[in-house]
């Protein structure tokens, strides 16, 4: 697997804040393994940016992709 690269996040905009809280609300009730699968699927489908995936993985203490 490749190395995880952390990029500094820009100041949040209203749209990015809404996206974050929407994804967090959708995924927070899932068990950890399902959260990870959902994040990977959404990222590969282009629905969420890598920085958000990385942040949520850290927030929920999931293993790195």
N, C-alpha and C positions, 0 to 999 in steps of 0.2 A: 504494500500500500504506500501511497505517496505521503509526503510530509504535510502536515496541516500548516497553512500559512495564515497568520492572523493579520488582518488589515485594520487600521484605525477606522472607526465608524464616523461618518459625517454627523453633524448636528441633526437631530431628528426633525423631520417635517411632519405636518399633520397627517399626510398620507402614509408615511413610513410608520408612524406611531399607530395608526389605525390597522395597518397590515400586521404589525407585531402583535397587538392585542387580539386581533381576530384569530391569528394562527395559534397563539398561546391558549385562547379560550377553546378552540376546536380540539387541540391535542392534549390539554391538561388532564382530561378525565380518562385518557387511554392508559393502559399499563405501559411500563417503560419500553418493552420490546416493540410494542405496536407503535409507540411514539417515534421510535428510531426509524422503523420501516416507513411510516407516513412522511417523516421529514425527508428521507432519502428519495422517496417517490415524488414528492412535491418539488424537490430540488432538481431532480433529473427531468421532470416535466416542465421546468422553467417557471414554476409558480412562485417560488420564493428564492431570494438571493442567498449566496453562500454565507455571507456575514450573518444573516438571520439564523441559518441552520447552525452555524458554529455557536452563536450566542445561546440559542435554545438548548443545544447539547450540553453546554457548560451549565446553564441554569438548572437543568434537570439531572445533571451529573451522569449523562449517558456516555458510553464509550465512543471514542472518535471514529469517524467513518474511515 
